[in-house]
């Protein structure tokens, strides 16, 4: 199954972004394809949080999927982008969602 994952979980909601990380890892282990992980709104802060970043790096390498930070949220929260993340707009999310079998959102 091809999955697109949306993460809107704020950085201070540790348990919730950890659940998202476990979901991505478990889905990969079960043979699913992670097409894209899209960090939207306050979720961009979860992407670059110092405790979350090493696991996101590992998951990006393992899955080979796109790890996109919403470009508008990046500007709003003044986040610096570095690999494995790239900036992307909602159009990229819509395209990935259309091509996925399922879209899973963590809020």
C-alpha positions as CSV (number, residue, x, y, z in Angstrom):
1,X,0.0,0.0,0.0
2,X,1.3,3.5,-0.9
3,X,0.9,6.0,2.0
4,X,1.1,9.7,2.4
5,X,1.5,11.0,5.9
6,X,0.5,14.5,7.1
7,X,2.0,15.7,10.4
8,X,0.5,18.8,12.0
9,X,1.5,17.9,15.5
10,X,3.3,20.7,17.4
11,X,6.8,20.1,18.8
12,X,5.6,20.2,22.4
13,X,3.2,17.3,21.8
14,X,6.1,14.7,22.1
15,X,3.9,11.6,22.4
16,X,2.0,12.5,19.2
17,X,4.9,13.1,16.9
18,X,6.6,10.0,18.3
19,X,3.4,8.1,17.4
20,X,3.8,9.4,13.9
21,X,7.4,8.3,13.8
22,X,6.4,4.8,15.0
23,X,3.6,4.6,12.4
24,X,6.0,5.5,9.5
25,X,8.6,2.9,10.8
26,X,6.0,0.2,11.3
27,X,4.3,0.8,8.0
28,X,7.7,0.5,6.3
29,X,8.5,-2.7,8.2
30,X,5.1,-4.2,7.1
31,X,6.1,-3.6,3.4
32,X,4.1,-0.4,2.8
33,X,5.6,2.4,0.7
34,X,5.8,5.8,2.3
35,X,5.4,8.2,-0.7
36,X,5.6,11.4,1.3
37,X,5.7,12.8,4.8
38,X,4.3,16.3,4.8
39,X,4.8,18.5,7.8
40,X,2.1,21.2,7.8
41,X,1.5,24.2,10.1
42,X,3.1,23.7,13.6
43,X,4.2,20.2,12.4
44,X,7.3,21.8,10.8
45,X,8.5,22.4,14.3
46,X,8.1,18.7,15.1
47,X,10.3,17.9,12.1
48,X,13.2,20.0,13.3
49,X,12.8,19.4,17.0
50,X,16.2,18.3,18.4
51,X,14.7,15.1,19.9
52,X,12.8,14.2,16.8
53,X,15.3,15.1,14.1
54,X,17.6,12.0,14.3
55,X,14.6,9.6,13.9
56,X,13.2,11.7,11.0
57,X,16.6,11.4,9.3
58,X,16.7,7.7,9.8
59,X,13.1,7.3,8.5
60,X,13.8,9.4,5.4
61,X,16.8,7.2,4.6
62,X,14.9,3.9,5.2
63,X,11.7,4.8,3.4
64,X,13.2,6.8,0.4
65,X,10.0,8.9,0.6
66,X,9.8,12.7,0.3
67,X,10.0,14.6,3.6
68,X,8.4,18.0,2.8
69,X,8.0,21.0,5.1
70,X,5.1,23.3,4.1
71,X,6.8,26.3,2.6
72,X,4.3,28.7,4.1
73,X,4.7,27.2,7.6
74,X,8.5,27.4,7.2
75,X,8.3,31.1,6.6
76,X,5.7,31.6,9.4
77,X,7.8,29.7,12.0
78,X,11.2,30.8,10.5
79,X,12.5,27.3,10.2
80,X,15.8,26.6,8.5
81,X,15.5,23.7,6.1
82,X,18.2,21.1,5.8
83,X,18.4,17.5,4.5
84,X,16.4,15.3,4.5
85,X,13.7,17.9,4.4
86,X,12.8,20.1,1.4
87,X,10.2,22.9,1.2
88,X,7.0,22.1,-0.7
89,X,3.6,23.6,-1.2
90,X,0.2,22.2,-0.7
91,X,0.2,21.2,-4.4
92,X,2.9,18.7,-3.7
93,X,0.8,17.3,-0.9
94,X,-2.3,17.0,-3.1
95,X,-0.3,15.3,-5.8
96,X,1.1,12.8,-3.3
97,X,-2.3,12.2,-1.8
98,X,-3.9,11.5,-5.2
99,X,-1.2,8.9,-6.0
100,X,-1.5,7.3,-2.5
101,X,-3.8,4.5,-1.5
102,X,-4.3,6.1,1.9
103,X,-3.5,9.4,3.6
104,X,-2.9,9.3,7.3
105,X,-2.9,12.5,9.4
106,X,-1.4,13.2,12.8
107,X,-2.8,16.3,14.5
